């Protein structure tokens, strides 16, 4: 039996507030369509900043910092889709989301890009300003990980200040619903494609070189190419 589709949402808020409310709303949409929705609240995991080792640009193995980030990366890698959701703090994405992007990207994702061809989406919560700045920040990181971005027409930006006010932004929630629905549409399309004989996963750098008849040692070039991930 084929496993139910799954979306993993990364909640970059420090509180159980408006971002969490919007993700619970998104979860209801997904679950009504038979899709599991798994939310990772970054405020509840052990996650330290990048350490003082300073060798990230030379490392060819995952980060040595001992915390919960690799477990979250595994959950994302096992899902069909990934949503990054963050509030705007200081006119940009909140600090928890930025820390996660740095730790997961440089420490783990850059080596083999396990999120390649997964369906991606972004949600931003803002009082009034800089929602688009944070939104583009999330999109660039989803693109860096070679994901298939699915939008809502207008960005999935919800405007709120006090806890509970996100529920009052009807237009913002419409865009969230459209994005989640379109993510699920794309997940279903990709699953059908693979079931009909399409390629199951993206090629690893080593597999790509072998298929092209190139030396597998060129894998090191891929690591260098991904060094800023």
PyMOL commands that set and color helices and strands:
alter all, ss='L'
color gray80, all
select helices_A, chain A and resi 18-32+42-44+69-77+95-112+131-144+165-168+170-195+205-212+216-225
alter helices_A, ss='H'
color red, helices_A
select strands_A, chain A and resi 6-11+36-41+81-89+92-93+119-126+148-149+157-159
alter strands_A, ss='S'
color yellow, strands_A
deselect
rebuild
show_as cartoon
